[in-house]
């Protein structure tokens, strides 16, 4: 199907044709896609949400890629057409036989049978690369940390979990940069929400300090009404303002600073949650880095995404 056909079919969803709510989280390697996704899966429960890694559609294993003139960021290194087919199936409530790429070993594995549940999250390098893929999603997100932060995260992950040396990681980053600029970053323009975790430079913070969250909320979907929840005083730990995006269009900009007090964030969380009108309490798992560490900017970011998932589900039920 074309992107317009996919959109038309998905618009016909209702109780008679229960299709899942589809969320895309796109971004370069090492931007925190998996961390953000894991929090949403834990909050909703694995019985209600299906998580799919778009990077599983790599054509070649790590050894084969050594002799290629392009990297995993290039569409030629991925089965984009198969990914499109599978996204259409999932969006229409149908199961897929998904390929597997093991990031730890760099090898291709046995395909996995995947059934869509109420919600489907697809995270990876290229989930928003084509019109057909984009048409499959109800909500689209792009993670956009400063390059200094991303490089630090990637160095930490790839050296500790994937067996690379720092020199190998830096060499790979340099090799990937042209393709990152050509294929990954342009997806930012198609995101309903752009998320940026970064230090507050005006306070003298560095990447070593706890990071704040900055969310651009584009008017492409209906966002929670934060005007009565967050003020526009930039001196407050949480505030909201109207700004111009890269394309010159106005967007709402939400700032959640790392020093936000837990009592204040709790009130904001509850106010956002009350808009949904659900009986369940705000999930306590939001913002968890580990069992002992909670990150307030991450928690509120995950909550806003959770809001969109539940709101979209309710809208389909209403139709």
C-alpha positions, -999 to 999 in steps of 0.1 A, spaced: 0 0 0 10 36 -5 14 60 25 -21 75 17 -37 41 15 -22 31 49 -35 64 64 -70 58 51 -72 22 64 -59 32 98 -84 61 100 -112 35 98 -101 19 130 -127 13 157 -140 -14 181 -149 -36 151 -114 -34 138 -91 -30 168 -57 -19 156 -28 -10 179 -15 25 187 18 29 169 47 50 184 80 56 166 111 66 184 139 76 159 174 88 165 210 83 159 230 55 176 235 62 213 207 87 218 188 68 245 160 52 224 161 19 242 161 36 277 131 57 268 113 26 253 120 4 283 104 29 307 72 29 286 71 -9 284 75 -12 321 48 15 328 22 -1 305 31 -37 311 44 -63 286 10 -78 283 -2 -45 267 27 -33 246 49 -47 219 84 -33 214 101 -37 180 137 -27 172 139 -12 137 176 -21 136 167 -57 134 162 -51 97 200 -48 90 209 -67 59 245 -77 70 261 -89 101 291 -70 117 317 -91 99 301 -86 65 299 -49 70 336 -45 72 340 -48 35 311 -25 26 313 11 15 284 21 38 274 17 75 242 6 92 229 41 90 226 39 52 192 25 38 212 2 16 224 -16 47 188 -23 58 158 -41 44 137 -9 43 111 -25 21 106 -54 44 104 -30 74 77 -11 56 57 -42 50 60 -53 86 50 -19 99 19 -20 78 11 -54 92 16 -43 128 -4 -11 122 -33 -32 109 -31 -56 139 -14 -85 120 16 -106 132 50 -105 116 80 -128 114 106 -102 124 144 -106 117 168 -104 145 201 -85 148 221 -91 180 239 -59 189 261 -76 214 275 -102 190 269 -84 157 253 -115 143 219 -121 126 197 -145 145 166 -166 140 135 -146 130 110 -139 158 72 -142 156 58 -109 169 21 -102 176 10 -66 181 -7 -58 214 -27 -27 223 4 -5 218 34 -10 195 67 10 200 92 9 171 126 23 180 157 25 158 178 44 133 154 46 104 117 41 114 107 75 99 128 73 67 100 68 42 65 81 37 50 46 40 68 39 73 57 73 87 21 67 77 20 37 100 24 57 132 1 76 154 29 94 173 64 101 161 94 111 183 129 120 175 157 120 201 181 149 195 208 152 223 239 174 217 266 155 199 289 157 229 263 139 250 256 113 223 292 105 218 298 101 255 267 78 258 278 57 228 314 54 241 301 42 274 276 17 260 298 2 232 329 -3 253 310 -18 283 283 -38 265 295 -45 229 332 -52 233 346 -22 214 376 -1 224 373 37 226 394 41 195 372 17 175 340 36 186 355 70 176 366 57 143 332 43 136 316 76 146 338 94 121 329 70 94 292 72 101 290 110 102 281 117 66 254 91 66 241 104 99 237 139 83 221 125 52 197 99 65 192 100 103 189 137 112 164 146 85 139 124 103 137 151 130 115 171 106 88 144 107 86 140 145 56 152 164 78 155 195 115 163 196 133 153 228 166 167 238 185 158 270 212 183 277 229 204 305 219 240 312 248 259 299 236 292 314 240 276 349 275 265 341 265 228 338 285 203 318 277 169 303 289 153 336 260 170 355 225 156 356 207 165 323 176 185 318 149 177 292 137 199 264 106 189 244 94 205 212 57 198 209 47 203 173 10 210 165 8 178 143 -10 159 171 -30 170 201 -8 175 232 -18 177 269 -29 212 279 1 224 298 -7 261 298 -24 258 332 2 234 346 35 251 335 42 288 335 64 307 312 89 319 339 123 307 328 135 309 363 112 280 373 125 244 372 97 235 348 83 260 323 68 263 289 73 288 261 64 294 225 94 294 201 103 290 165 114 256 152 142 251 127 117 256 99 105 289 114 71 275 124 59 281 160 61 252 185 56 247 222 88 242 241 87 224 274 117 226 298 121 202 327 153 211 345 174 185 363 171 203 396 133 201 396 120 192 431 102 159 434 72 174 451 68 199 421 72 172 395 46 150 413 20 178 410 28 182 373 26 144 368 -8 142 385 -22 172 366 -12 156 332 -25 122 343 -58 137 354 -64 150 319 -66 114 307 -94 105 332 -80 70 339 -85 53 373 -50 38 376 -24 59 395 6 74 378 31 45 371 59 46 397 83 30 373 87 62 352 121 78 351 139 48 366 176 45 356 180 16 379 163 3 411 177 31 432 178 61 408 149 81 394 155 109 369 128 136 369 133 149 334 132 114 320 101 105 341 81 135 328 92 129 292 80 93 295 48 104 311 40 128 282 46 100 257 24 77 278 -3 104 278 -2 104 240 -5 66 238 -34 64 261 -51 94 246 -48 80 211 -63 47 223 -92 66 238 -98 85 206 -101 54 186 -126 40 211 -146 71 208 -148 68 171 
